């Protein structure tokens, strides 16, 4: 809604402007203004165009490819990502008190502008280099409860777990890999609200068949770290499958391309858009509904237009 200079609540209709947008008049001071919903802020791009181009980006397409198809300039698409990403970030932060039973957490690697080795050699001091995205997913509803973009260290872990704590309600079981940052931060953050278990994987040290081939897993051990976790439910398979979805849907995470993020601002914004879209718009093949519907956060699957409009409120 276009903000008026008048703060009175008593208004009435006052015709339309030359573009057909409804106008409003204050009954107390007589000031008039145009009442137009603008989910994209001051951007002149239409909501229909924005929904189309974001849908392409969320299906694994690059910015320039989306530009060639939709006709929007790459710079316009980049500005759109930041605008919608900020809206989605605020929208996701308002989701609190979700009932969770079985939560899995993991980290997925990416980079901004250049890889860590190049950053160190070039002595960059900005946001270049490695970037880690922390994700938490509810095993049954597939809902992404929290995400955080940072580094793979204790500070980012504490921030991420704080977001997860605010987003959830009740007691639940939490599973993670063997990252040491979880060991101290989980009990400190959740106190007695979680049953925490870790799965420790042992990898073989033999030579791989290719440069990007993962090492072979030769063993896995489930450990009860805090509370009384059920051993059979200590698992990270679902969140690791989620990592594949991220790499498939968001072009910035695809390896061996030049579509990686060039700025941390756009990197964070695009991930906020993805999380909101995944939770509220994308029907999951396993549960045959969106995660938000399964978690009773929405009554039906949203369209991209509905997401843009609701996230901007």
VOPAGU-2260 file (C-alpha; in pm, 1 decimal, decimal comma):
REM VOPAGU-2260
SITE   aa  ch    i         X         Y         Z
SITE  UNK   A    0       0,0       0,0       0,0
SITE  UNK   A    1     136,7     343,4     -89,0
SITE  UNK   A    2     196,2     526,7     238,9
SITE  UNK   A    3      14,3     856,6     265,2
SITE  UNK   A    4     129,2    1170,6     444,5
SITE  UNK   A    5    -191,0    1144,8     644,7
SITE  UNK   A    6    -201,3     906,9     942,2
SITE  UNK   A    7    -576,8     921,4    1002,7
SITE  UNK   A    8    -775,8     599,5     978,7
SITE  UNK   A    9   -1106,1     746,8     855,0
SITE  UNK   A   10   -1096,7     726,8     473,2
SITE  UNK   A   11   -1329,8     681,5     179,3
SITE  UNK   A   12   -1303,5     607,5    -193,3
SITE  UNK   A   13   -1208,2     900,9    -414,9
SITE  UNK   A   14   -1228,0     780,3    -775,9
SITE  UNK   A   15    -935,9     648,1    -981,6
SITE  UNK   A   16    -620,5     786,8   -1137,3
SITE  UNK   A   17    -537,2     785,5   -1511,1
SITE  UNK   A   18    -408,0     427,9   -1486,2
SITE  UNK   A   19    -723,3     300,4   -1319,7
SITE  UNK   A   20    -574,1     267,4    -972,1
SITE  UNK   A   21    -820,1     348,2    -689,9
SITE  UNK   A   22    -767,6     669,6    -496,6
SITE  UNK   A   23    -847,6     731,9    -130,6
SITE  UNK   A   24    -948,0    1051,6      51,3
SITE  UNK   A   25    -912,0    1120,9     422,3
SITE  UNK   A   26   -1243,4    1220,6     579,8
SITE  UNK   A   27   -1068,7    1438,8     840,7
SITE  UNK   A   28    -800,9    1638,6     658,7
SITE  UNK   A   29    -908,1    1592,6     297,3
SITE  UNK   A   30    -573,4    1462,2     168,1
SITE  UNK   A   31    -588,1    1215,6    -119,3
SITE  UNK   A   32    -352,5     943,8    -241,6
SITE  UNK   A   33    -340,7     639,8    -464,0
SITE  UNK   A   34    -394,4     305,1    -290,2
SITE  UNK   A   35    -191,1      50,6    -483,4
SITE  UNK   A   36     -46,9    -275,4    -358,6
SITE  UNK   A   37     325,6    -278,1    -437,9
SITE  UNK   A   38     486,0    -604,5    -325,8
SITE  UNK   A   39     798,1    -507,7    -520,6
SITE  UNK   A   40     839,9    -170,5    -356,2
SITE  UNK   A   41     945,1     104,2    -596,0
SITE  UNK   A   42    1035,3    -136,3    -876,9
SITE  UNK   A   43     838,4     -82,2   -1197,7
SITE  UNK   A   44     848,7    -449,9   -1288,9
SITE  UNK   A   45     500,7    -603,0   -1276,4
SITE  UNK   A   46     418,7    -877,7   -1028,7
SITE  UNK   A   47     341,3   -1110,4   -1319,5
SITE  UNK   A   48     686,6   -1057,8   -1471,5
SITE  UNK   A   49     853,1   -1095,4   -1132,2
SITE  UNK   A   50     670,3   -1421,7   -1061,6
SITE  UNK   A   51     769,6   -1557,9   -1403,2
SITE  UNK   A   52    1138,3   -1478,2   -1375,1
SITE  UNK   A   53    1167,1   -1600,7   -1014,5
SITE  UNK   A   54     996,4   -1926,4   -1110,6
SITE  UNK   A   55    1263,8   -1978,2   -1376,2
SITE  UNK   A   56    1543,5   -1905,1   -1129,3
SITE  UNK   A   57    1394,1   -2152,6    -882,8
SITE  UNK   A   58    1396,9   -2424,9   -1146,4
SITE  UNK   A   59    1773,8   -2409,9   -1177,3
SITE  UNK   A   60    1805,3   -2146,2   -1449,9
SITE  UNK   A   61    2077,1   -1880,8   -1450,0
SITE  UNK   A   62    2008,6   -1507,0   -1444,3
SITE  UNK   A   63    2117,6   -1449,8   -1803,4
SITE  UNK   A   64    1912,3   -1743,5   -1930,7
SITE  UNK   A   65    1606,0   -1609,7   -1746,8
SITE  UNK   A   66    1679,6   -1267,8   -1895,4
SITE  UNK   A   67    1682,9   -1405,6   -2249,5
SITE  UNK   A   68    1348,2   -1578,7   -2198,5
SITE  UNK   A   69    1158,4   -1305,7   -2012,9
SITE  UNK   A   70    1317,7    -996,4   -2167,6
SITE  UNK   A   71    1403,6    -844,5   -1829,1
SITE  UNK   A   72    1755,6    -707,7   -1802,5
SITE  UNK   A   73    2002,4    -896,3   -1578,7
SITE  UNK   A   74    2046,8    -592,2   -1353,9
SITE  UNK   A   75    1669,4    -571,3   -1308,1
SITE  UNK   A   76    1658,3    -938,8   -1212,6
SITE  UNK   A   77    1941,0    -886,2    -961,4
SITE  UNK   A   78    1754,6    -593,0    -804,1
SITE  UNK   A   79    1439,2    -805,5    -795,1
SITE  UNK   A   80    1621,9   -1083,7    -611,3
SITE  UNK   A   81    1738,5    -844,0    -339,2
SITE  UNK   A   82    1394,3    -683,4    -301,3
SITE  UNK   A   83    1202,7   -1012,0    -279,6
SITE  UNK   A   84    1477,4   -1177,4     -76,2
SITE  UNK   A   85    1453,2    -910,1     193,5
SITE  UNK   A   86    1075,0    -955,6     203,6
SITE  UNK   A   87    1107,9   -1333,7     231,4
SITE  UNK   A   88    1370,5   -1298,8     504,6
SITE  UNK   A   89    1130,2   -1096,9     718,3
SITE  UNK   A   90     842,2   -1326,1     632,4
SITE  UNK   A   91    1031,8   -1639,9     737,0
SITE  UNK   A   92    1146,9   -1477,5    1062,2
SITE  UNK   A   93     782,4   -1439,8    1164,4
SITE  UNK   A   94     725,6   -1817,2    1155,1
SITE  UNK   A   95     747,0   -1927,2    1517,8
SITE  UNK   A   96     617,4   -2201,3    1743,2
SITE  UNK   A   97     595,9   -2479,3    1482,1
SITE  UNK   A   98     534,0   -2822,1    1633,3
SITE  UNK   A   99     829,5   -3046,9    1545,3
SITE  UNK   A  100     897,8   -3410,1    1628,3
SITE  UNK   A  101    1206,6   -3510,3    1431,7
SITE  UNK   A  102    1451,3   -3245,5    1306,5
SITE  UNK   A  103    1767,3   -3294,7    1103,0
SITE  UNK   A  104    2037,0   -3031,1    1049,6
SITE  UNK   A  105    2327,6   -3006,0     808,7
SITE  UNK   A  106    2552,0   -2757,6     626,5
SITE  UNK   A  107    2595,6   -2717,9     250,5
SITE  UNK   A  108    2902,3   -2555,6      94,2
SITE  UNK   A  109    2911,6   -2286,1    -172,0
SITE  UNK   A  110    3126,1   -1983,1    -244,6
SITE  UNK   A  111    3090,4   -1615,0    -326,6
SITE  UNK   A  112    3294,2   -1451,3    -606,1
SITE  UNK   A  113    3584,4   -1696,3    -571,9
SITE  UNK   A  114    3689,0   -2002,9    -377,8
SITE  UNK   A  115    3873,7   -1982,1     -48,3
SITE  UNK   A  116    4212,9   -2067,2    -196,8
SITE  UNK   A  117    4187,8   -1781,0    -446,0
SITE  UNK   A  118    4065,5   -1541,7    -176,3
SITE  UNK   A  119    4364,9   -1619,1      43,6
SITE  UNK   A  120    4611,6   -1590,9    -245,0
SITE  UNK   A  121    4462,0   -1259,7    -362,1
SITE  UNK   A  122    4432,3   -1128,9      -4,6
SITE  UNK   A  123    4070,7   -1024,2     -45,1
SITE  UNK   A  124    3918,1    -874,6     268,8
SITE  UNK   A  125    3550,3    -866,9     171,1
SITE  UNK   A  126    3282,3   -1136,3     163,4
SITE  UNK   A  127    3459,5   -1344,6     -99,8
SITE  UNK   A  128    3539,3   -1710,7     -45,9
SITE  UNK   A  129    3364,1   -2002,1     118,2
SITE  UNK   A  130    3002,4   -1969,9     224,2
SITE  UNK   A  131    2809,4   -2228,7     424,1
SITE  UNK   A  132    2432,4   -2257,5     442,7
SITE  UNK   A  133    2292,1   -2418,8     756,4
SITE  UNK   A  134    1956,9   -2592,7     709,7
SITE  UNK   A  135    1709,5   -2756,0     948,4
SITE  UNK   A  136    1429,0   -2973,5     812,5
SITE  UNK   A  137    1142,1   -3148,4     987,7
SITE  UNK   A  138    1156,5   -3511,7     883,4
SITE  UNK   A  139     781,2   -3574,6     860,9
SITE  UNK   A  140     649,2   -3251,6     709,5
SITE  UNK   A  141     968,1   -3171,6     507,1
SITE  UNK   A  142     938,5   -2811,5     631,0
SITE  UNK   A  143    1258,6   -2606,1     637,5
SITE  UNK   A  144    1236,3   -2470,1     989,8
SITE  UNK   A  145    1542,6   -2246,4     979,7
SITE  UNK   A  146    1835,3   -2151,9     761,0
SITE  UNK   A  147    2143,1   -1937,3     804,0
SITE  UNK   A  148    2418,2   -1823,6     566,5
SITE  UNK   A  149    2758,9   -1791,1     726,4
SITE  UNK   A  150    3072,6   -1991,7     792,1
SITE  UNK   A  151    3118,1   -2342,3     926,6
SITE  UNK   A  152    3213,7   -2230,1    1275,7
SITE  UNK   A  153    3075,9   -2202,8    1625,8
SITE  UNK   A  154    2939,5   -1849,9    1584,1
SITE  UNK   A  155    2730,4   -1937,9    1279,2
SITE  UNK   A  156    2619,0   -2259,1    1448,2
SITE  UNK   A  157    2493,7   -2068,8    1752,7
SITE  UNK   A  158    2306,5   -1816,9    1535,8
SITE  UNK   A  159    2149,7   -2094,7    1330,3
SITE  UNK   A  160    2038,8   -2294,2    1633,5
SITE  UNK   A  161    1891,8   -1977,4    1783,9
SITE  UNK   A  162    1673,0   -1938,7    1473,7
SITE  UNK   A  163    1570,1   -2303,6    1500,8
SITE  UNK   A  164    1484,5   -2258,0    1869,3
SITE  UNK   A  165    1254,4   -1962,7    1792,3
SITE  UNK   A  166    1086,9   -2142,9    1502,8
SITE  UNK   A  167     994,3   -2458,5    1695,9
SITE  UNK   A  168     776,2   -2549,9    1990,9
SITE  UNK   A  169     768,1   -2854,7    2215,4
SITE  UNK   A  170    1022,6   -3129,3    2265,2
SITE  UNK   A  171    1174,3   -3298,6    1960,3
SITE  UNK   A  172    1460,9   -3520,3    1852,2
SITE  UNK   A  173    1752,2   -3350,7    1676,3
SITE  UNK   A  174    2000,9   -3530,3    1450,7
SITE  UNK   A  175    2322,2   -3395,5    1300,4
SITE  UNK   A  176    2653,3   -3507,2    1156,6
SITE  UNK   A  177    2969,1   -3517,4    1364,8
SITE  UNK   A  178    3051,7   -3145,6    1346,8
SITE  UNK   A  179    3197,6   -3043,1    1682,5
SITE  UNK   A  180    3016,8   -2706,7    1689,9
SITE  UNK   A  181    2686,8   -2886,2    1757,6
SITE  UNK   A  182    2818,9   -3065,0    2067,0
SITE  UNK   A  183    2822,3   -2757,8    2292,8
SITE  UNK   A  184    2575,4   -2530,1    2117,0
SITE  UNK   A  185    2277,6   -2768,9    2107,1
SITE  UNK   A  186    2250,8   -2820,2    2488,2
SITE  UNK   A  187    2321,8   -2451,5    2550,9
SITE  UNK   A  188    2052,1   -2335,2    2306,9
SITE  UNK   A  189    1771,5   -2583,7    2369,2
SITE  UNK   A  190    1839,4   -2681,6    2732,4
SITE  UNK   A  191    1611,4   -2976,4    2807,8
SITE  UNK   A  192    1389,2   -2937,6    2501,7
SITE  UNK   A  193    1568,5   -3178,1    2265,4
SITE  UNK   A  194    1697,5   -3532,7    2246,1
SITE  UNK   A  195    2018,0   -3491,6    2050,5
SITE  UNK   A  196    2199,9   -3759,5    1856,7
SITE  UNK   A  197    2484,0   -3755,3    1604,2
SITE  UNK   A  198    2575,5   -3994,5    1327,3
SITE  UNK   A  199    2952,7   -4021,2    1288,9
SITE  UNK   A  200    3062,5   -4140,6     945,3
SITE  UNK   A  201    3404,6   -4286,4     874,9
SITE  UNK   A  202    3544,7   -4236,8     525,9
SITE  UNK   A  203    3803,0   -4446,4     347,7
SITE  UNK   A  204    4129,8   -4283,3     250,9
SITE  UNK   A  205    4181,0   -4466,6     -78,5
SITE  UNK   A  206    4225,1   -4289,8    -411,9
SITE  UNK   A  207    3907,2   -4181,2    -588,5
SITE  UNK   A  208    3826,6   -4238,5    -952,9
SITE  UNK   A  209    3783,5   -3867,8   -1023,7
SITE  UNK   A  210    3859,9   -3527,6    -881,9
SITE  UNK   A  211    3508,5   -3465,4    -752,4
SITE  UNK   A  212    3424,6   -3819,3    -650,3
SITE  UNK   A  213    3330,7   -3844,0    -280,6
SITE  UNK   A  214    3525,5   -4068,3     -47,6
SITE  UNK   A  215    3377,4   -4408,2      27,7
SITE  UNK   A  216    3195,4   -4447,5     359,6
SITE  UNK   A  217    3336,5   -4746,7     544,4
SITE  UNK   A  218    3141,1   -4707,0     867,9
SITE  UNK   A  219    2875,7   -4508,2    1055,3
SITE  UNK   A  220    2815,0   -4484,4    1428,0
SITE  UNK   A  221    2509,4   -4337,0    1601,1
SITE  UNK   A  222    2582,5   -4158,7    1928,4
SITE  UNK   A  223    2346,3   -4022,9    2192,7
SITE  UNK   A  224    2487,0   -3679,0    2276,5
SITE  UNK   A  225    2216,4   -3520,2    2493,5
SITE  UNK   A  226    1885,3   -3636,0    2636,9
SITE  UNK   A  227    1742,5   -3970,5    2528,7
SITE  UNK   A  228    1734,9   -3987,0    2147,3
SITE  UNK   A  229    1593,3   -4297,3    1981,0
SITE  UNK   A  230    1888,6   -4467,2    1804,7
SITE  UNK   A  231    1683,2   -4570,2    1500,4
SITE  UNK   A  232    1580,5   -4209,5    1437,6
SITE  UNK   A  233    1932,2   -4064,1    1452,9
SITE  UNK   A  234    1966,0   -3995,2    1082,5
SITE  UNK   A  235    2074,0   -3723,9     837,0
SITE  UNK   A  236    1955,6   -3888,3     514,5
SITE  UNK   A  237    1660,0   -3652,4     467,0
SITE  UNK   A  238    1858,1   -3332,2     515,9
SITE  UNK   A  239    2132,4   -3460,9     285,2
SITE  UNK   A  240    1866,5   -3524,4      20,5
SITE  UNK   A  241    1755,6   -3168,2      84,7
SITE  UNK   A  242    2105,9   -3053,3      -2,2
SITE  UNK   A  243    2064,5   -3216,9    -343,5
SITE  UNK   A  244    1737,2   -3028,9    -394,3
SITE  UNK   A  245    1913,8   -2701,1    -317,5
SITE  UNK   A  246    2185,6   -2771,3    -573,0
SITE  UNK   A  247    1929,6   -2876,4    -834,0
SITE  UNK   A  248    1689,9   -2583,0    -786,1
SITE  UNK   A  249    1930,2   -2294,2    -720,9
SITE  UNK   A  250    2180,2   -2238,7    -999,7
SITE  UNK   A  251    2423,5   -2065,9    -764,4
SITE  UNK   A  252    2496,4   -2399,2    -597,0
SITE  UNK   A  253    2561,1   -2596,1    -917,1
SITE  UNK   A  254    2923,4   -2702,1    -936,7
SITE  UNK   A  255    3160,7   -2638,5   -1227,6
SITE  UNK   A  256    2970,4   -2341,5   -1375,9
SITE  UNK   A  257    3019,8   -1964,9   -1374,7
SITE  UNK   A  258    2670,9   -1907,5   -1230,3
SITE  UNK   A  259    2799,0   -1882,9    -872,2
SITE  UNK   A  260    2705,4   -1580,1    -662,2
SITE  UNK   A  261    2914,6   -1268,2    -714,9
SITE  UNK   A  262    2795,6   -1091,0    -398,3
SITE  UNK   A  263    2695,2   -1215,6     -54,9
SITE  UNK   A  264    2384,7    -993,3     -54,9
SITE  UNK   A  265    2237,5   -1165,6    -360,3
SITE  UNK   A  266    2352,4   -1504,3    -230,0
SITE  UNK   A  267    2156,9   -1461,8      93,8
SITE  UNK   A  268    1854,7   -1311,7     -80,3
SITE  UNK   A  269    1821,0   -1596,3    -329,6
SITE  UNK   A  270    1835,5   -1854,5     -53,0
SITE  UNK   A  271    1561,0   -1677,5     142,7
SITE  UNK   A  272    1345,8   -1683,4    -171,2
SITE  UNK   A  273    1417,4   -2053,4    -218,5
SITE  UNK   A  274    1325,1   -2144,6     140,2
SITE  UNK   A  275     997,0   -1949,7     124,5
SITE  UNK   A  276     912,6   -2098,2    -217,1
SITE  UNK   A  277    1003,4   -2452,2    -107,9
SITE  UNK   A  278     789,1   -2430,6     205,8
SITE  UNK   A  279     479,8   -2263,3      61,0
SITE  UNK   A  280     473,9   -2316,2    -317,4
SITE  UNK   A  281     647,5   -2641,2    -413,1
SITE  UNK   A  282     452,8   -2962,2    -362,3
SITE  UNK   A  283     672,7   -3235,1    -219,1
SITE  UNK   A  284     656,4   -3565,9    -403,0
SITE  UNK   A  285     655,7   -3771,2     -82,5
SITE  UNK   A  286     380,0   -3596,2     113,6
SITE  UNK   A  287     183,4   -3480,5    -197,8
SITE  UNK   A  288     150,5   -3129,5     -54,2
SITE  UNK   A  289     364,2   -2832,9      30,1
SITE  UNK   A  290     556,7   -2854,7     359,2
SITE  UNK   A  291     360,7   -2553,9     488,4
SITE  UNK   A  292      32,0   -2735,6     432,1
SITE  UNK   A  293     167,4   -3046,3     604,8
SITE  UNK   A  294     277,8   -2832,2     900,1
SITE  UNK   A  295     -59,7   -2649,2     905,6
SITE  UNK   A  296      94,7   -2313,9     824,1
SITE  UNK   A  297    -115,7   -2278,1     508,4
SITE  UNK   A  298    -441,2   -2420,7     379,3
SITE  UNK   A  299    -323,8   -2473,2      21,8
SITE  UNK   A  300     -23,2   -2442,4    -203,3
SITE  UNK   A  301      56,3   -2080,2    -285,8
SITE  UNK   A  302     134,5   -1947,2    -629,3
SITE  UNK   A  303     449,3   -1742,4    -676,7
SITE  UNK   A  304     232,8   -1429,8    -701,3
SITE  UNK   A  305      69,0   -1508,2    -366,8
SITE  UNK   A  306     410,5   -1557,4    -208,8
SITE  UNK   A  307     531,4   -1220,6    -338,2
SITE  UNK   A  308     223,2   -1043,3    -208,6
SITE  UNK   A  309     214,8   -1208,7     134,2
SITE  UNK   A  310     588,1   -1175,5     194,4
SITE  UNK   A  311     563,1    -799,8     129,2
SITE  UNK   A  312     298,1    -737,9     394,6
